[in-house]
Each structure stands twice: as structure tokens, then as C-alpha cells.
Amino acid sequence: MSSGFEVTPGPWTVIDGTTVLSADPSVAICDAFPADKAGNEYRYGESSNANARLIAEAGTVLHETGLTPRQLADLVARLKLEAQGHAQEARTANATIAEIYQVCTGSTGEPGNWNGAEPVRQLAESRAELLEALQNAVAYGLPDEISDAAVTAIANATQQRKEPGA
């Protein structure tokens, strides 16, 4: 992004309180007008000096960033909006993770997101063990062993779901 302005090179500095100079000290940018009211007149004072510092800062920032103060303000506003969107996405993801943990533990509690995918991994392993036990029992046609293997696998899977972090 470019300011689109061709201005005197910076950085700009203030001398004598109100004179703004460019990087080349022989080039004056401006002299701030008197801005401090004294009766019916305006004089040089702190407001005049502050105005000169503001002008110098705006010119210096333009040269450092390539952006005008207005462009920087617009960029800040856009970045704030983007940050709010990212924060909402993170809250949604955290809520989804919490819900997954509840499902994995049979709603007995959240083991904590510091466990990463471990609760899901444990549930998948328990399911795989149960499925393997049932498939083996069916393949061998042993009704009693089907019952025993199924009961054992289901008991193991149920126990793991009741013990968060197990």
C-alpha cells in the first residue's frame, strides 16, 4: 500500500519549537502558526509547538511506513475487525473441542484441552478393540466367546469413558 503522495523526504524534525524541517535541514517543510490565544491575539506557545511536532511526526511516519495517518487509521480498524473474527473462530473451535471431550468421556467431564487428541485416540482404540473382538468371535462362530469377548470389550471401553484421562 502506498500513500500516493510525493512529499519531501523524511524524517521530519522540529527546530525552534515551530519550524518543521525535512531530512535535508536546508529544506523547511512549514512553520506552525501561532495557536495559543492571549486575549484577542494568538501567540507562539505550547499549542503551536505541539502542532509542529504533530506535523513532523505525520511526515516521518509517512516515510517510515509509506502510509498517511488516515491510511494507518483505516488499517488499524481493518486489523481490529480481523482480530475479532479470528477470536470468534478460536472460541468456536474451543467450544467444539470441549463438546468432543464430553462425547469421548460420556459427559463425565472434560479431561482438559492440554491432553490434545488423546481422549479421542483412546475412544478410537477402544472402539477398534471392540470391533476386532466381535469380528473374531463372529468369524470363528463361537457364540460363548462372542458374549465373553463382547462383554470384556464393552466393559473396558465403558471403564475408559468413565475415567477422564485414563
PLY file of the C-alpha trace (Angstrom):
ply
format ascii 1.0
element vertex 166
property float x
property float y
property float z
element edge 165
property int vertex1
property int vertex2
end_header
0.00 0.00 0.00
1.37 3.40 -0.91
0.30 6.82 0.25
0.25 8.13 -3.31
1.92 11.32 -2.09
5.22 12.65 -3.33
6.42 14.58 -0.31
9.72 15.91 0.93
11.92 13.07 2.23
11.89 12.40 5.96
12.40 12.07 8.78
11.00 15.47 9.61
12.10 17.30 12.74
11.10 20.42 14.66
13.50 23.22 15.47
12.83 26.45 17.34
9.56 24.97 18.61
7.51 25.55 15.45
9.67 25.12 12.33
9.43 21.72 10.65
12.48 20.63 8.64
12.99 17.70 6.28
15.87 15.20 6.36
17.78 17.88 4.47
17.96 20.64 7.11
18.14 23.29 4.40
14.57 22.39 3.36
11.86 23.73 5.63
8.50 21.97 5.47
6.48 24.60 7.32
6.32 26.91 10.27
3.35 26.29 12.55
1.15 29.31 13.05
0.65 30.84 16.47
-2.06 28.79 18.15
-2.05 29.95 21.77
-4.69 32.55 22.46
-3.64 35.51 24.56
-6.51 37.93 24.86
-7.59 38.81 21.32
-4.32 37.64 19.78
-2.64 34.35 19.04
0.94 33.76 20.04
3.50 31.04 19.77
3.32 28.71 22.75
2.77 25.09 23.71
-0.11 24.54 21.26
1.98 25.90 18.38
4.89 23.65 19.41
2.57 20.62 19.69
1.12 21.33 16.23
4.64 21.46 14.76
5.56 18.15 16.46
2.38 16.56 15.09
3.13 17.72 11.54
6.71 16.43 11.81
5.53 13.09 13.21
2.94 12.64 10.43
5.59 13.27 7.77
8.11 10.95 9.44
5.55 8.14 9.81
4.59 8.57 6.16
8.20 7.99 5.17
8.69 5.09 7.59
5.51 3.22 6.63
4.55 4.58 3.22
1.11 5.30 4.68
-0.66 8.51 5.65
-2.16 8.81 9.12
-5.63 8.23 7.58
-4.43 5.07 5.82
-2.89 3.85 9.07
-6.14 4.53 10.95
-8.08 2.59 8.30
-5.57 -0.27 8.51
-5.87 -0.39 12.31
-9.67 -0.52 12.05
-9.48 -3.37 9.49
-6.97 -5.32 11.59
-9.15 -4.95 14.69
-12.10 -6.39 12.76
-9.98 -9.27 11.50
-8.70 -9.95 15.03
-12.27 -10.05 16.34
-13.17 -12.57 13.62
-10.16 -14.75 14.50
-11.04 -14.56 18.20
-14.59 -15.74 17.43
-13.23 -18.61 15.34
-10.97 -19.62 18.25
-13.90 -19.53 20.70
-15.94 -21.70 18.34
-13.08 -24.18 17.95
-12.59 -24.37 21.72
-16.31 -25.00 22.23
-16.20 -27.76 19.62
-13.20 -29.36 21.34
-14.98 -29.21 24.70
-18.03 -30.86 23.15
-15.86 -33.60 21.61
-14.28 -34.24 25.03
-17.75 -34.53 26.56
-18.73 -37.08 23.92
-15.49 -39.04 24.40
-15.87 -39.21 28.16
-19.60 -39.96 28.17
-20.28 -36.49 29.59
-18.33 -37.29 32.74
-16.19 -34.24 32.36
-13.64 -32.57 30.21
-10.16 -34.06 30.65
-8.65 -30.72 29.61
-7.50 -29.47 26.25
-3.88 -29.93 27.31
-4.48 -33.63 26.58
-4.76 -32.81 22.88
-6.34 -35.60 20.86
-5.66 -38.28 23.49
-9.32 -38.69 24.63
-10.39 -39.17 21.00
-7.48 -41.54 20.37
-8.44 -43.63 23.42
-12.05 -43.85 22.32
-11.00 -44.87 18.80
-8.68 -47.56 20.21
-11.45 -48.91 22.47
-13.83 -48.99 19.52
-11.24 -50.79 17.37
-10.66 -53.37 20.12
-14.39 -53.96 20.48
-14.87 -54.27 16.75
-11.93 -56.68 16.43
-13.24 -58.83 19.29
-16.70 -59.00 17.74
-15.34 -59.73 14.25
-13.09 -62.53 15.59
-15.94 -64.05 17.53
-18.25 -63.97 14.52
-15.51 -65.33 12.21
-14.89 -68.31 14.49
-18.57 -68.89 15.12
-18.14 -69.25 18.86
-21.30 -67.89 20.48
-19.98 -68.16 24.04
-16.76 -66.40 23.12
-18.78 -63.71 21.32
-20.54 -62.99 24.56
-17.38 -63.11 26.67
-15.29 -61.01 24.24
-18.10 -58.51 23.72
-18.71 -58.13 27.44
-14.99 -57.68 28.13
-14.51 -55.16 25.31
-17.61 -53.22 26.30
-16.54 -53.22 29.95
-13.08 -51.94 29.01
-14.49 -49.23 26.73
-17.02 -48.19 29.37
-14.34 -48.06 32.08
-12.14 -45.81 29.92
-15.04 -43.46 29.26
-15.77 -43.14 32.99
-12.17 -42.35 33.93
-11.19 -39.00 32.33
-7.54 -39.01 31.38
-7.29 -42.80 31.75
0 1
1 2
2 3
3 4
4 5
5 6
6 7
7 8
8 9
9 10
10 11
11 12
12 13
13 14
14 15
15 16
16 17
17 18
18 19
19 20
20 21
21 22
22 23
23 24
24 25
25 26
26 27
27 28
28 29
29 30
30 31
31 32
32 33
33 34
34 35
35 36
36 37
37 38
38 39
39 40
40 41
41 42
42 43
43 44
44 45
45 46
46 47
47 48
48 49
49 50
50 51
51 52
52 53
53 54
54 55
55 56
56 57
57 58
58 59
59 60
60 61
61 62
62 63
63 64
64 65
65 66
66 67
67 68
68 69
69 70
70 71
71 72
72 73
73 74
74 75
75 76
76 77
77 78
78 79
79 80
80 81
81 82
82 83
83 84
84 85
85 86
86 87
87 88
88 89
89 90
90 91
91 92
92 93
93 94
94 95
95 96
96 97
97 98
98 99
99 100
100 101
101 102
102 103
103 104
104 105
105 106
106 107
107 108
108 109
109 110
110 111
111 112
112 113
113 114
114 115
115 116
116 117
117 118
118 119
119 120
120 121
121 122
122 123
123 124
124 125
125 126
126 127
127 128
128 129
129 130
130 131
131 132
132 133
133 134
134 135
135 136
136 137
137 138
138 139
139 140
140 141
141 142
142 143
143 144
144 145
145 146
146 147
147 148
148 149
149 150
150 151
151 152
152 153
153 154
154 155
155 156
156 157
157 158
158 159
159 160
160 161
161 162
162 163
163 164
164 165
